[in-house]
Amino acid sequence: MQTRAKIISQLVDKPKSSTFAFLKEYRNKSDEVSDYNFILNIKYSSMIKKSIALLQEVDFAVKSVQYFAKMEILDSLRESLNNPNVDKLDKYYSPVIVDNNIINGLRICKSNNNLHIYGTLVSKKVIIKGNYKQINHSSFTLVKNEIRKTLPISKFRSFIIHPSDCKYLTINNKKIIL
């Protein structure tokens, strides 16, 4: 059975429930190799809503750098949430539909037909460190990044599933050799 069909078949039985997945030795664009545990069938809008609610509860001194960073992040999250297409796929991706059900956690890139799998990160174990460019951020951006790390939205991940980038994928304890 084709790899894509195997992955889809594991998600058809429970299209509306959270599903656990594991990627073994996934190699990203920066050549980092890591094992990932994550949850599929997560709506991006739900993560945004949880992030907004959490951030609204955090108090920073008015007119502090943290306060302005918080406000800017909240504005950005609200803008994303107000986008009518926040949970819909755009002109670049097609949904995976089985029996008239959209399978949350999977999408297909229209330009190259690659399967993308996405969800909420539970854990990550780096096996080989990647080659990342050094980026000099402003102090304000560093503060925003520190705040964002505490929000649920920071756990959202998307992976391109290609046999050359990963040893195997496990969905609900069912191993799929890529």
ZILINQUI-V840516 format. One record per residue. N is the residue number from 1. RES is the residue in one small letter. PSI is psi in whole degrees, -180 to 180 (999 if undefined). Layout:
n;res;psi
N;RES;PSI
N;RES;PSI
This chain:
n;res;psi
1;m;139
2;q;147
3;t;-49
4;r;-44
5;a;-38
6;k;-44
7;i;-48
8;i;-41
9;s;-30
10;q;-21
11;l;-11
12;v;-39
13;d;-31
14;k;65
15;p;-19
16;k;-7
17;s;160
18;s;142
19;t;134
20;f;141
21;a;155
22;f;128
23;l;124
24;k;123
25;e;54
26;y;129
27;r;121
28;n;-176
29;k;-23
30;s;14
31;d;18
32;e;138
33;v;124
34;s;157
35;d;137
36;y;134
37;n;132
38;f;168
39;i;130
40;l;180
41;n;36
42;i;132
43;k;131
44;y;-40
45;s;-35
46;s;-39
47;m;-37
48;i;-46
49;k;-44
50;k;-38
51;s;-43
52;i;-48
53;a;-44
54;l;-46
55;l;-33
56;q;-25
57;e;-15
58;v;129
59;d;128
60;f;152
61;a;133
62;v;138
63;k;12
64;s;164
65;v;-41
66;q;-39
67;y;-49
68;f;-35
69;a;-45
70;k;-47
71;m;-39
72;e;-40
73;i;-44
74;l;-44
75;d;-44
76;s;-44
77;l;-42
78;r;-39
79;e;-43
80;s;-43
81;l;-34
82;n;-8
83;n;120
84;p;-16
85;n;18
86;v;-40
87;d;-2
88;k;155
89;l;147
90;d;-162
91;k;-11
92;y;-20
93;y;149
94;s;146
95;p;159
96;v;118
97;i;128
98;v;126
99;d;46
100;n;15
101;n;128
102;i;129
103;i;102
104;n;137
105;g;-9
106;l;144
107;r;159
108;i;129
109;c;125
110;k;-32
111;s;-32
112;n;1
113;n;18
114;n;143
115;l;129
116;h;138
117;i;136
118;y;155
119;g;-160
120;t;126
121;l;131
122;v;-47
123;s;158
124;k;133
125;k;114
126;v;128
127;i;-46
128;i;124
129;k;145
130;g;178
131;n;97
132;y;140
133;k;144
134;q;126
135;i;130
136;n;104
137;h;154
138;s;161
139;s;-34
140;f;-43
141;t;-38
142;l;-40
143;v;-45
144;k;-42
145;n;-40
146;e;-40
147;i;-46
148;r;-36
149;k;-23
150;t;-7
151;l;149
152;p;-36
153;i;-25
154;s;-12
155;k;-4
156;f;131
157;r;151
158;s;136
159;f;139
160;i;122
161;i;108
162;h;133
163;p;-30
164;s;-10
165;d;-1
166;c;143
167;k;-52
168;y;166
169;l;137
170;t;130
171;i;121
172;n;50
173;n;15
174;k;115
175;k;133
176;i;113
177;i;128
178;l;999
